[in-house]
Amino acid sequence: MGFLLTKNTKKYLSLLIFITAVVFYVSISRYDIDLSKDLIILIIFTIIAESLVIFTPNHGGVTLSFGVILPVAVLFGPSSAILCGALGNLLSVYKMDGKFKHLFNIEFYKTAVNTANYMISSAACSYFYIMVNGSVGVQNIYTSMLYMMASALVYVVVNIAITNLFLSFMVNNNVKEIWLENFSGLIPNVLGVSAVSIIITLSYLNFGVESIIVLFFPYLLIRYSFQLVFDMKQAYLNTIKALSSALEEKDPYTKGHSERVEKYSAILAKELNTKIDFQQLQYAAIFHDIGKIGINDSILNKPGKLSDEEYEQIKQHPSKGMNILGNVGFLKKATKIIGAHHEYCDGTGYPQGLKQEEIPLESKIITVVDIFDAVTTDRPYRKAMTDEEAIEILRRESGTKLDPAIVDKFIKLHNEGRLI
């Protein structure tokens, strides 16, 4: 997925940097940083935890470094927590797409937003703890444990909020959908990390920094459970993509069709500049014809005109697609989009005869792109039309079957040569 630094993204990044500078100045003027051996060890563990990135489906990433930052925020105060968060991010080294990524080969804006995020989140966590506890350190074990758990949640909420907003600008998606796509399944794991983080804090108070070395290994096991959440999601996607590939083997005339529909839909969605569930649109575009796997080969590859009965079977493929994907939770909206990608604005589509606003915007986008790509490729019953003939079909159906705003934007993109 390509990322674009839009005007709003740049404004958001500038605001983050400004807030970070203010927070750092206020913190350093009130709380000194004591670079003791213990703090240095905790910073090293933060760097290690930050280097073990768990990548999310939306090309983002999560780490468990907050579980080490929390003890620093509680025991050493805001300035030390800010330093710990900043160094953990700046000095981390992780593997992405087969290459090691570090400060010197990561895009500046990513380094800036991540560093600002960690510094702001660490400060928020520490200041919240001081506010409810009355001071840095542990006064009463039982109440401080509750305060630490609450402080961990503050850190996570602030961190995810900043990340969500940034991703919403970068991928033109809304905050809610990014949350559901990337972070909603992590709450149990976050609570587990917070509990281990509290144990680390209490162990440090009773046995010193050496005890953290022992506890760091079970901490890494929790990180593994995080990874399993995303691995399971990716396994679902890979399975469905295998089904999609199987469909193209059944119907060789449509080979590459889903990829082109996904590509054109993504370009068109960005150009429309409206609230679109970008990630689910891409999933739906890739899998929009997956229901055809349940249609007889003789119908899919029939060289002549379909009979009424055969056409009725073809019309079942959106519903069949919904049935195939219906139990995959994170594709819930994509399933609805797929089910409506043959619905038309005038109500003459199938399978439900939806009209106008009853049809998801994402489905309307796929419909326009699907028609264009379908008629400009060879099929068993006809040769491919020219692009000009396909554009004329879109113009003719605009305002009746097809959304005119989407058609106009698609034609504009085509005429400018941007559908490549």
VEXMI-692400 format. One record per residue (C-alpha): residue number from 0; residue in three letters; y, x, z. Coordinates in nm, 2 decimals. Layout:
+------+------+--------+--------+--------+
: resi : resn :     yy :     xx :     zz :
+------+------+--------+--------+--------+
:  NUM :  Ala :      Y :      X :      Z :
...
+------+------+--------+--------+--------+
***
This chain:
+------+------+--------+--------+--------+
: resi : resn :     yy :     xx :     zz :
+------+------+--------+--------+--------+
:    0 :  Met :   0.00 :   0.00 :   0.00 :
:    1 :  Gly :   0.34 :   0.15 :  -0.10 :
:    2 :  Phe :   0.61 :   0.15 :   0.16 :
:    3 :  Leu :   0.98 :   0.11 :   0.08 :
:    4 :  Leu :   1.28 :   0.21 :   0.29 :
:    5 :  Thr :   1.49 :  -0.10 :   0.24 :
:    6 :  Lys :   1.85 :  -0.13 :   0.36 :
:    7 :  Asn :   1.73 :  -0.34 :   0.66 :
:    8 :  Thr :   1.47 :  -0.08 :   0.74 :
:    9 :  Lys :   1.73 :   0.20 :   0.75 :
:   10 :  Lys :   1.96 :  -0.01 :   0.97 :
:   11 :  Tyr :   1.67 :  -0.08 :   1.21 :
:   12 :  Leu :   1.58 :   0.29 :   1.22 :
:   13 :  Ser :   1.94 :   0.38 :   1.29 :
:   14 :  Leu :   1.96 :   0.13 :   1.57 :
:   15 :  Leu :   1.64 :   0.27 :   1.72 :
:   16 :  Ile :   1.78 :   0.63 :   1.71 :
:   17 :  Phe :   2.10 :   0.51 :   1.88 :
:   18 :  Ile :   1.92 :   0.33 :   2.15 :
:   19 :  Thr :   1.69 :   0.63 :   2.21 :
:   20 :  Ala :   1.99 :   0.86 :   2.24 :
:   21 :  Val :   2.15 :   0.63 :   2.50 :
:   22 :  Val :   1.83 :   0.59 :   2.70 :
:   23 :  Phe :   1.77 :   0.96 :   2.70 :
:   24 :  Tyr :   2.13 :   1.04 :   2.81 :
:   25 :  Val :   2.12 :   0.79 :   3.09 :
:   26 :  Ser :   1.78 :   0.90 :   3.21 :
:   27 :  Ile :   1.84 :   1.27 :   3.21 :
:   28 :  Ser :   2.17 :   1.22 :   3.40 :
:   29 :  Arg :   1.99 :   1.04 :   3.68 :
:   30 :  Tyr :   1.64 :   1.19 :   3.70 :
:   31 :  Asp :   1.57 :   1.56 :   3.67 :
:   32 :  Ile :   1.27 :   1.70 :   3.48 :
:   33 :  Asp :   1.05 :   1.92 :   3.69 :
:   34 :  Leu :   0.83 :   2.11 :   3.44 :
:   35 :  Ser :   0.56 :   2.18 :   3.69 :
:   36 :  Lys :   0.20 :   2.28 :   3.60 :
:   37 :  Asp :   0.09 :   1.92 :   3.67 :
:   38 :  Leu :   0.34 :   1.77 :   3.43 :
:   39 :  Ile :   0.25 :   2.02 :   3.16 :
:   40 :  Ile :  -0.12 :   1.93 :   3.19 :
:   41 :  Leu :  -0.04 :   1.56 :   3.16 :
:   42 :  Ile :   0.17 :   1.63 :   2.85 :
:   43 :  Ile :  -0.12 :   1.82 :   2.70 :
:   44 :  Phe :  -0.35 :   1.53 :   2.76 :
:   45 :  Thr :  -0.09 :   1.30 :   2.61 :
:   46 :  Ile :  -0.08 :   1.52 :   2.29 :
:   47 :  Ile :  -0.46 :   1.50 :   2.27 :
:   48 :  Ala :  -0.47 :   1.12 :   2.32 :
:   49 :  Glu :  -0.19 :   1.09 :   2.06 :
:   50 :  Ser :  -0.39 :   1.30 :   1.81 :
:   51 :  Leu :  -0.68 :   1.05 :   1.83 :
:   52 :  Val :  -0.52 :   0.79 :   1.60 :
:   53 :  Ile :  -0.70 :   0.46 :   1.54 :
:   54 :  Phe :  -0.58 :   0.33 :   1.20 :
:   55 :  Thr :  -0.52 :  -0.04 :   1.15 :
:   56 :  Pro :  -0.58 :  -0.25 :   0.84 :
:   57 :  Asn :  -0.20 :  -0.26 :   0.77 :
:   58 :  His :  -0.18 :   0.12 :   0.74 :
:   59 :  Gly :  -0.04 :   0.15 :   1.08 :
:   60 :  Gly :  -0.20 :   0.32 :   1.37 :
:   61 :  Val :  -0.25 :   0.29 :   1.75 :
:   62 :  Thr :  -0.33 :   0.55 :   2.01 :
:   63 :  Leu :  -0.41 :   0.54 :   2.38 :
:   64 :  Ser :  -0.15 :   0.79 :   2.49 :
:   65 :  Phe :   0.03 :   0.53 :   2.69 :
:   66 :  Gly :  -0.25 :   0.55 :   2.95 :
:   67 :  Val :  -0.15 :   0.91 :   3.03 :
:   68 :  Ile :   0.22 :   0.84 :   3.00 :
:   69 :  Leu :   0.20 :   0.57 :   3.27 :
:   70 :  Pro :   0.10 :   0.81 :   3.55 :
:   71 :  Val :   0.39 :   1.03 :   3.44 :
:   72 :  Ala :   0.63 :   0.73 :   3.45 :
:   73 :  Val :   0.51 :   0.63 :   3.79 :
:   74 :  Leu :   0.49 :   0.97 :   3.96 :
:   75 :  Phe :   0.76 :   1.18 :   3.78 :
:   76 :  Gly :   1.02 :   0.92 :   3.67 :
:   77 :  Pro :   1.18 :   0.81 :   3.34 :
:   78 :  Ser :   1.31 :   1.15 :   3.22 :
:   79 :  Ser :   0.96 :   1.31 :   3.24 :
:   80 :  Ala :   0.80 :   1.00 :   3.09 :
:   81 :  Ile :   1.04 :   1.02 :   2.79 :
:   82 :  Leu :   0.97 :   1.39 :   2.75 :
:   83 :  Cys :   0.59 :   1.32 :   2.77 :
:   84 :  Gly :   0.61 :   1.04 :   2.51 :
:   85 :  Ala :   0.83 :   1.24 :   2.27 :
:   86 :  Leu :   0.62 :   1.56 :   2.29 :
:   87 :  Gly :   0.30 :   1.37 :   2.26 :
:   88 :  Asn :   0.41 :   1.23 :   1.93 :
:   89 :  Leu :   0.59 :   1.53 :   1.79 :
:   90 :  Leu :   0.31 :   1.78 :   1.87 :
:   91 :  Ser :   0.01 :   1.56 :   1.77 :
:   92 :  Val :  -0.22 :   1.65 :   1.49 :
:   93 :  Tyr :  -0.44 :   1.39 :   1.33 :
:   94 :  Lys :  -0.66 :   1.34 :   1.03 :
:   95 :  Met :  -0.56 :   1.08 :   0.76 :
:   96 :  Asp :  -0.71 :   1.04 :   0.42 :
:   97 :  Gly :  -0.90 :   1.37 :   0.46 :
:   98 :  Lys :  -0.59 :   1.57 :   0.54 :
:   99 :  Phe :  -0.45 :   1.69 :   0.87 :
:  100 :  Lys :  -0.11 :   1.53 :   0.94 :
:  101 :  His :   0.15 :   1.69 :   1.17 :
:  102 :  Leu :   0.52 :   1.71 :   1.23 :
:  103 :  Phe :   0.58 :   1.93 :   0.92 :
:  104 :  Asn :   0.41 :   1.71 :   0.66 :
:  105 :  Ile :   0.48 :   1.36 :   0.79 :
:  106 :  Glu :   0.77 :   1.16 :   0.64 :
:  107 :  Phe :   1.09 :   1.20 :   0.85 :
:  108 :  Tyr :   1.14 :   0.83 :   0.89 :
:  109 :  Lys :   0.79 :   0.79 :   1.03 :
:  110 :  Thr :   0.84 :   1.07 :   1.28 :
:  111 :  Ala :   1.18 :   0.93 :   1.38 :
:  112 :  Val :   1.06 :   0.57 :   1.44 :
:  113 :  Asn :   0.74 :   0.68 :   1.63 :
:  114 :  Thr :   0.93 :   0.93 :   1.85 :
:  115 :  Ala :   1.20 :   0.67 :   1.92 :
:  116 :  Asn :   0.93 :   0.41 :   2.00 :
:  117 :  Tyr :   0.75 :   0.63 :   2.25 :
:  118 :  Met :   1.07 :   0.74 :   2.42 :
:  119 :  Ile :   1.20 :   0.38 :   2.45 :
:  120 :  Ser :   0.87 :   0.24 :   2.56 :
:  121 :  Ser :   0.81 :   0.52 :   2.82 :
:  122 :  Ala :   1.16 :   0.46 :   2.96 :
:  123 :  Ala :   1.11 :   0.09 :   2.98 :
:  124 :  Cys :   0.78 :   0.13 :   3.16 :
:  125 :  Ser :   0.92 :   0.37 :   3.41 :
:  126 :  Tyr :   1.24 :   0.18 :   3.48 :
:  127 :  Phe :   1.05 :  -0.14 :   3.53 :
:  128 :  Tyr :   0.82 :   0.03 :   3.78 :
:  129 :  Ile :   1.11 :   0.17 :   3.98 :
:  130 :  Met :   1.28 :  -0.17 :   3.97 :
:  131 :  Val :   0.98 :  -0.35 :   4.13 :
:  132 :  Asn :   0.85 :  -0.07 :   4.34 :
:  133 :  Gly :   1.19 :   0.05 :   4.47 :
:  134 :  Ser :   1.15 :   0.42 :   4.38 :
:  135 :  Val :   0.94 :   0.67 :   4.19 :
:  136 :  Gly :   0.59 :   0.73 :   4.34 :
:  137 :  Val :   0.33 :   0.52 :   4.52 :
:  138 :  Gln :   0.45 :   0.35 :   4.84 :
:  139 :  Asn :   0.17 :   0.10 :   4.91 :
:  140 :  Ile :  -0.15 :   0.14 :   4.71 :
:  141 :  Tyr :  -0.23 :  -0.23 :   4.66 :
:  142 :  Thr :   0.12 :  -0.34 :   4.56 :
:  143 :  Ser :   0.17 :  -0.03 :   4.35 :
:  144 :  Met :  -0.15 :  -0.10 :   4.16 :
:  145 :  Leu :  -0.01 :  -0.44 :   4.06 :
:  146 :  Tyr :   0.32 :  -0.28 :   3.97 :
:  147 :  Met :   0.15 :  -0.02 :   3.76 :
:  148 :  Met :  -0.05 :  -0.28 :   3.57 :
:  149 :  Ala :   0.27 :  -0.48 :   3.50 :
:  150 :  Ser :   0.44 :  -0.16 :   3.40 :
:  151 :  Ala :   0.16 :  -0.08 :   3.15 :
:  152 :  Leu :   0.21 :  -0.42 :   3.00 :
:  153 :  Val :   0.58 :  -0.36 :   2.97 :
:  154 :  Tyr :   0.51 :  -0.04 :   2.78 :
:  155 :  Val :   0.26 :  -0.21 :   2.55 :
:  156 :  Val :   0.48 :  -0.51 :   2.48 :
:  157 :  Val :   0.79 :  -0.29 :   2.40 :
:  158 :  Asn :   0.58 :  -0.05 :   2.19 :
:  159 :  Ile :   0.41 :  -0.32 :   1.98 :
:  160 :  Ala :   0.74 :  -0.51 :   1.94 :
:  161 :  Ile :   0.91 :  -0.20 :   1.80 :
:  162 :  Thr :   0.61 :  -0.13 :   1.57 :
:  163 :  Asn :   0.58 :  -0.49 :   1.46 :
:  164 :  Leu :   0.95 :  -0.51 :   1.36 :
:  165 :  Phe :   0.93 :  -0.18 :   1.17 :
:  166 :  Leu :   0.61 :  -0.29 :   0.98 :
:  167 :  Ser :   0.77 :  -0.63 :   0.90 :
:  168 :  Phe :   1.05 :  -0.45 :   0.72 :
:  169 :  Met :   0.82 :  -0.20 :   0.55 :
:  170 :  Val :   0.56 :  -0.44 :   0.41 :
:  171 :  Asn :   0.78 :  -0.75 :   0.39 :
:  172 :  Asn :   0.56 :  -0.95 :   0.63 :
:  173 :  Asn :   0.65 :  -1.15 :   0.93 :
:  174 :  Val :   0.61 :  -1.02 :   1.29 :
:  175 :  Lys :   0.35 :  -1.29 :   1.39 :
:  176 :  Glu :   0.12 :  -1.21 :   1.10 :
:  177 :  Ile :   0.14 :  -0.84 :   1.16 :
:  178 :  Trp :   0.05 :  -0.90 :   1.52 :
:  179 :  Leu :  -0.24 :  -1.11 :   1.43 :
:  180 :  Glu :  -0.36 :  -0.87 :   1.17 :
:  181 :  Asn :  -0.33 :  -0.55 :   1.37 :
:  182 :  Phe :  -0.31 :  -0.60 :   1.74 :
:  183 :  Ser :  -0.43 :  -0.94 :   1.86 :
:  184 :  Gly :  -0.79 :  -0.82 :   1.92 :
:  185 :  Leu :  -0.68 :  -0.52 :   2.13 :
:  186 :  Ile :  -0.57 :  -0.70 :   2.45 :
:  187 :  Pro :  -0.90 :  -0.66 :   2.64 :
:  188 :  Asn :  -0.90 :  -0.29 :   2.55 :
:  189 :  Val :  -0.54 :  -0.25 :   2.65 :
:  190 :  Leu :  -0.62 :  -0.39 :   2.99 :
:  191 :  Gly :  -0.91 :  -0.15 :   3.02 :
:  192 :  Val :  -0.69 :   0.15 :   2.94 :
:  193 :  Ser :  -0.44 :   0.03 :   3.19 :
:  194 :  Ala :  -0.70 :   0.01 :   3.46 :
:  195 :  Val :  -0.82 :   0.36 :   3.39 :
:  196 :  Ser :  -0.46 :   0.48 :   3.39 :
:  197 :  Ile :  -0.41 :   0.34 :   3.74 :
:  198 :  Ile :  -0.73 :   0.52 :   3.85 :
:  199 :  Ile :  -0.59 :   0.84 :   3.70 :
:  200 :  Thr :  -0.27 :   0.79 :   3.90 :
:  201 :  Leu :  -0.45 :   0.73 :   4.23 :
:  202 :  Ser :  -0.69 :   1.02 :   4.17 :
:  203 :  Tyr :  -0.41 :   1.25 :   4.11 :
:  204 :  Leu :  -0.24 :   1.15 :   4.44 :
:  205 :  Asn :  -0.57 :   1.21 :   4.63 :
:  206 :  Phe :  -0.74 :   1.50 :   4.45 :
:  207 :  Gly :  -0.48 :   1.66 :   4.23 :
:  208 :  Val :  -0.44 :   1.72 :   3.86 :
:  209 :  Glu :  -0.80 :   1.85 :   3.83 :
:  210 :  Ser :  -0.94 :   1.51 :   3.88 :
:  211 :  Ile :  -0.77 :   1.39 :   3.56 :
:  212 :  Ile :  -0.98 :   1.63 :   3.36 :
:  213 :  Val :  -1.30 :   1.44 :   3.48 :
:  214 :  Leu :  -1.15 :   1.10 :   3.41 :
:  215 :  Phe :  -1.03 :   1.19 :   3.07 :
:  216 :  Phe :  -1.38 :   1.16 :   2.92 :
:  217 :  Pro :  -1.44 :   0.79 :   3.01 :
:  218 :  Tyr :  -1.08 :   0.74 :   2.89 :
:  219 :  Leu :  -1.19 :   0.86 :   2.55 :
:  220 :  Leu :  -1.48 :   0.61 :   2.55 :
:  221 :  Ile :  -1.24 :   0.33 :   2.58 :
:  222 :  Arg :  -1.06 :   0.47 :   2.27 :
:  223 :  Tyr :  -1.40 :   0.45 :   2.09 :
:  224 :  Ser :  -1.42 :   0.08 :   2.17 :
:  225 :  Phe :  -1.07 :   0.04 :   2.02 :
:  226 :  Gln :  -1.21 :   0.20 :   1.70 :
:  227 :  Leu :  -1.50 :  -0.04 :   1.69 :
:  228 :  Val :  -1.26 :  -0.34 :   1.67 :
:  229 :  Phe :  -1.11 :  -0.21 :   1.34 :
:  230 :  Asp :  -1.44 :  -0.07 :   1.21 :
:  231 :  Met :  -1.59 :  -0.42 :   1.24 :
:  232 :  Lys :  -1.29 :  -0.57 :   1.05 :
:  233 :  Gln :  -1.33 :  -0.31 :   0.78 :
:  234 :  Ala :  -1.70 :  -0.37 :   0.76 :
:  235 :  Tyr :  -1.62 :  -0.74 :   0.69 :
:  236 :  Leu :  -1.38 :  -0.64 :   0.41 :
:  237 :  Asn :  -1.63 :  -0.40 :   0.26 :
:  238 :  Thr :  -1.90 :  -0.66 :   0.25 :
:  239 :  Ile :  -1.67 :  -0.92 :   0.09 :
:  240 :  Lys :  -1.56 :  -0.66 :  -0.17 :
:  241 :  Ala :  -1.92 :  -0.59 :  -0.25 :
:  242 :  Leu :  -1.96 :  -0.96 :  -0.32 :
:  243 :  Ser :  -1.65 :  -0.95 :  -0.54 :
:  244 :  Ser :  -1.80 :  -0.66 :  -0.73 :
:  245 :  Ala :  -2.13 :  -0.85 :  -0.77 :
:  246 :  Leu :  -1.93 :  -1.14 :  -0.92 :
:  247 :  Glu :  -1.78 :  -0.90 :  -1.18 :
:  248 :  Glu :  -2.13 :  -0.79 :  -1.27 :
:  249 :  Lys :  -2.22 :  -1.15 :  -1.32 :
:  250 :  Asp :  -1.91 :  -1.22 :  -1.53 :
:  251 :  Pro :  -1.82 :  -0.89 :  -1.71 :
:  252 :  Tyr :  -1.53 :  -1.06 :  -1.89 :
:  253 :  Thr :  -1.34 :  -1.08 :  -1.56 :
:  254 :  Lys :  -1.40 :  -0.71 :  -1.47 :
:  255 :  Gly :  -1.08 :  -0.58 :  -1.32 :
:  256 :  His :  -0.92 :  -0.93 :  -1.31 :
:  257 :  Ser :  -0.91 :  -0.95 :  -0.93 :
:  258 :  Glu :  -0.75 :  -0.60 :  -0.90 :
:  259 :  Arg :  -0.48 :  -0.69 :  -1.15 :
:  260 :  Val :  -0.41 :  -1.03 :  -0.98 :
:  261 :  Glu :  -0.38 :  -0.85 :  -0.65 :
:  262 :  Lys :  -0.15 :  -0.59 :  -0.80 :
:  263 :  Tyr :   0.08 :  -0.83 :  -0.99 :
:  264 :  Ser :   0.09 :  -1.07 :  -0.69 :
:  265 :  Ala :   0.21 :  -0.79 :  -0.46 :
:  266 :  Ile :   0.48 :  -0.69 :  -0.70 :
:  267 :  Leu :   0.59 :  -1.05 :  -0.75 :
:  268 :  Ala :   0.58 :  -1.13 :  -0.38 :
:  269 :  Lys :   0.81 :  -0.84 :  -0.30 :
:  270 :  Glu :   1.05 :  -0.94 :  -0.57 :
:  271 :  Leu :   1.08 :  -1.30 :  -0.44 :
:  272 :  Asn :   1.22 :  -1.16 :  -0.12 :
:  273 :  Thr :   1.11 :  -1.45 :   0.10 :
:  274 :  Lys :   0.88 :  -1.51 :   0.39 :
:  275 :  Ile :   0.53 :  -1.44 :   0.26 :
:  276 :  Asp :   0.22 :  -1.34 :   0.44 :
:  277 :  Phe :   0.19 :  -1.02 :   0.24 :
:  278 :  Gln :  -0.14 :  -0.89 :   0.38 :
:  279 :  Gln :  -0.32 :  -1.22 :   0.35 :
:  280 :  Leu :  -0.18 :  -1.27 :   0.00 :
:  281 :  Gln :  -0.34 :  -0.94 :  -0.10 :
:  282 :  Tyr :  -0.67 :  -1.04 :   0.05 :
:  283 :  Ala :  -0.66 :  -1.38 :  -0.12 :
:  284 :  Ala :  -0.57 :  -1.22 :  -0.45 :
:  285 :  Ile :  -0.86 :  -0.98 :  -0.44 :
:  286 :  Phe :  -1.11 :  -1.25 :  -0.34 :
:  287 :  His :  -0.96 :  -1.55 :  -0.52 :
:  288 :  Asp :  -1.25 :  -1.60 :  -0.75 :
:  289 :  Ile :  -1.53 :  -1.50 :  -0.51 :
:  290 :  Gly :  -1.66 :  -1.86 :  -0.52 :
:  291 :  Lys :  -1.78 :  -1.81 :  -0.87 :
:  292 :  Ile :  -2.07 :  -1.61 :  -0.73 :
:  293 :  Gly :  -2.21 :  -1.95 :  -0.66 :
:  294 :  Ile :  -2.17 :  -2.08 :  -1.02 :
:  295 :  Asn :  -2.46 :  -2.05 :  -1.27 :
:  296 :  Asp :  -2.44 :  -1.75 :  -1.50 :
:  297 :  Ser :  -2.50 :  -1.97 :  -1.81 :
:  298 :  Ile :  -2.18 :  -2.16 :  -1.73 :
:  299 :  Leu :  -1.97 :  -1.86 :  -1.65 :
:  300 :  Asn :  -2.08 :  -1.69 :  -1.98 :
:  301 :  Lys :  -2.10 :  -1.99 :  -2.21 :
:  302 :  Pro :  -1.94 :  -1.90 :  -2.54 :
:  303 :  Gly :  -1.84 :  -2.26 :  -2.63 :
:  304 :  Lys :  -1.65 :  -2.54 :  -2.47 :
:  305 :  Leu :  -1.78 :  -2.66 :  -2.13 :
:  306 :  Ser :  -1.91 :  -3.00 :  -2.08 :
:  307 :  Asp :  -1.75 :  -3.23 :  -1.83 :
:  308 :  Glu :  -2.04 :  -3.17 :  -1.59 :
:  309 :  Glu :  -2.01 :  -2.79 :  -1.63 :
:  310 :  Tyr :  -1.64 :  -2.80 :  -1.58 :
:  311 :  Glu :  -1.68 :  -2.99 :  -1.26 :
:  312 :  Gln :  -1.91 :  -2.71 :  -1.14 :
:  313 :  Ile :  -1.64 :  -2.45 :  -1.23 :
:  314 :  Lys :  -1.39 :  -2.65 :  -1.03 :
:  315 :  Gln :  -1.60 :  -2.61 :  -0.72 :
:  316 :  His :  -1.53 :  -2.23 :  -0.70 :
:  317 :  Pro :  -1.22 :  -2.25 :  -0.48 :
:  318 :  Ser :  -1.42 :  -2.46 :  -0.23 :
:  319 :  Lys :  -1.72 :  -2.23 :  -0.25 :
:  320 :  Gly :  -1.49 :  -1.93 :  -0.19 :
:  321 :  Met :  -1.36 :  -2.10 :   0.13 :
:  322 :  Asn :  -1.72 :  -2.15 :   0.24 :
:  323 :  Ile :  -1.80 :  -1.79 :   0.18 :
:  324 :  Leu :  -1.50 :  -1.66 :   0.37 :
:  325 :  Gly :  -1.47 :  -1.94 :   0.62 :
:  326 :  Asn :  -1.63 :  -1.76 :   0.92 :
:  327 :  Val :  -1.43 :  -1.44 :   0.88 :
:  328 :  Gly :  -1.16 :  -1.49 :   1.14 :
:  329 :  Phe :  -0.89 :  -1.24 :   1.02 :
:  330 :  Leu :  -0.91 :  -1.40 :   0.67 :
:  331 :  Lys :  -0.84 :  -1.75 :   0.79 :
:  332 :  Lys :  -0.51 :  -1.79 :   0.60 :
:  333 :  Ala :  -0.64 :  -1.60 :   0.30 :
:  334 :  Thr :  -0.92 :  -1.86 :   0.28 :
:  335 :  Lys :  -0.66 :  -2.14 :   0.27 :
:  336 :  Ile :  -0.47 :  -1.96 :   0.00 :
:  337 :  Ile :  -0.79 :  -1.91 :  -0.21 :
:  338 :  Gly :  -0.87 :  -2.28 :  -0.16 :
:  339 :  Ala :  -0.54 :  -2.38 :  -0.32 :
:  340 :  His :  -0.50 :  -2.13 :  -0.60 :
:  341 :  His :  -0.59 :  -2.39 :  -0.86 :
:  342 :  Glu :  -0.37 :  -2.66 :  -0.72 :
:  343 :  Tyr :  -0.06 :  -2.75 :  -0.92 :
:  344 :  Cys :   0.28 :  -2.87 :  -0.82 :
:  345 :  Asp :   0.24 :  -3.20 :  -1.00 :
:  346 :  Gly :  -0.08 :  -3.28 :  -0.82 :
:  347 :  Thr :  -0.31 :  -3.24 :  -1.12 :
:  348 :  Gly :  -0.49 :  -2.93 :  -0.98 :
:  349 :  Tyr :  -0.81 :  -2.90 :  -0.79 :
:  350 :  Pro :  -1.00 :  -2.93 :  -0.55 :
:  351 :  Gln :  -0.77 :  -3.15 :  -0.34 :
:  352 :  Gly :  -0.49 :  -3.25 :  -0.58 :
:  353 :  Leu :  -0.22 :  -3.10 :  -0.35 :
:  354 :  Lys :   0.15 :  -3.12 :  -0.45 :
:  355 :  Gln :   0.46 :  -2.91 :  -0.41 :
:  356 :  Glu :   0.51 :  -2.80 :  -0.05 :
:  357 :  Glu :   0.15 :  -2.89 :   0.04 :
:  358 :  Ile :   0.05 :  -2.58 :  -0.16 :
:  359 :  Pro :   0.10 :  -2.25 :   0.02 :
:  360 :  Leu :   0.36 :  -2.03 :  -0.14 :
:  361 :  Glu :   0.10 :  -1.75 :  -0.17 :
:  362 :  Ser :  -0.13 :  -1.98 :  -0.37 :
:  363 :  Lys :   0.15 :  -2.06 :  -0.61 :
:  364 :  Ile :   0.21 :  -1.69 :  -0.67 :
:  365 :  Ile :  -0.16 :  -1.62 :  -0.74 :
:  366 :  Thr :  -0.17 :  -1.93 :  -0.97 :
:  367 :  Val :   0.10 :  -1.79 :  -1.20 :
:  368 :  Val :  -0.05 :  -1.44 :  -1.20 :
:  369 :  Asp :  -0.40 :  -1.57 :  -1.25 :
:  370 :  Ile :  -0.31 :  -1.78 :  -1.55 :
:  371 :  Phe :  -0.13 :  -1.49 :  -1.72 :
:  372 :  Asp :  -0.41 :  -1.24 :  -1.66 :
:  373 :  Ala :  -0.68 :  -1.49 :  -1.76 :
:  374 :  Val :  -0.53 :  -1.58 :  -2.09 :
:  375 :  Thr :  -0.45 :  -1.22 :  -2.19 :
:  376 :  Thr :  -0.81 :  -1.10 :  -2.15 :
:  377 :  Asp :  -1.11 :  -1.17 :  -2.36 :
:  378 :  Arg :  -1.34 :  -1.45 :  -2.24 :
:  379 :  Pro :  -1.68 :  -1.57 :  -2.38 :
:  380 :  Tyr :  -1.51 :  -1.88 :  -2.54 :
:  381 :  Arg :  -1.20 :  -1.71 :  -2.69 :
:  382 :  Lys :  -1.02 :  -1.39 :  -2.77 :
:  383 :  Ala :  -0.73 :  -1.26 :  -2.55 :
:  384 :  Met :  -0.39 :  -1.41 :  -2.62 :
:  385 :  Thr :  -0.08 :  -1.19 :  -2.66 :
:  386 :  Asp :   0.16 :  -1.14 :  -2.37 :
:  387 :  Glu :   0.42 :  -1.35 :  -2.56 :
:  388 :  Glu :   0.17 :  -1.64 :  -2.60 :
:  389 :  Ala :   0.09 :  -1.62 :  -2.23 :
:  390 :  Ile :   0.46 :  -1.62 :  -2.13 :
:  391 :  Glu :   0.51 :  -1.93 :  -2.35 :
:  392 :  Ile :   0.23 :  -2.11 :  -2.15 :
:  393 :  Leu :   0.40 :  -2.02 :  -1.83 :
:  394 :  Arg :   0.73 :  -2.15 :  -1.95 :
:  395 :  Arg :   0.57 :  -2.47 :  -2.08 :
:  396 :  Glu :   0.41 :  -2.54 :  -1.74 :
:  397 :  Ser :   0.71 :  -2.43 :  -1.53 :
:  398 :  Gly :   0.85 :  -2.72 :  -1.33 :
:  399 :  Thr :   0.54 :  -2.93 :  -1.37 :
:  400 :  Lys :   0.23 :  -2.75 :  -1.28 :
:  401 :  Leu :   0.39 :  -2.42 :  -1.18 :
:  402 :  Asp :   0.67 :  -2.33 :  -0.94 :
:  403 :  Pro :   0.98 :  -2.26 :  -1.17 :
:  404 :  Ala :   1.13 :  -1.99 :  -0.94 :
:  405 :  Ile :   0.80 :  -1.80 :  -0.94 :
:  406 :  Val :   0.76 :  -1.83 :  -1.31 :
:  407 :  Asp :   1.11 :  -1.71 :  -1.38 :
:  408 :  Lys :   1.07 :  -1.41 :  -1.15 :
:  409 :  Phe :   0.74 :  -1.32 :  -1.31 :
:  410 :  Ile :   0.88 :  -1.34 :  -1.66 :
:  411 :  Lys :   1.17 :  -1.12 :  -1.55 :
:  412 :  Leu :   0.94 :  -0.86 :  -1.41 :
:  413 :  His :   0.73 :  -0.87 :  -1.72 :
:  414 :  Asn :   1.03 :  -0.83 :  -1.96 :
:  415 :  Glu :   1.16 :  -0.54 :  -1.75 :
:  416 :  Gly :   0.82 :  -0.37 :  -1.78 :
:  417 :  Arg :   0.77 :  -0.36 :  -1.40 :
:  418 :  Leu :   0.42 :  -0.52 :  -1.40 :
:  419 :  Ile :   0.25 :  -0.18 :  -1.43 :
+------+------+--------+--------+--------+
***
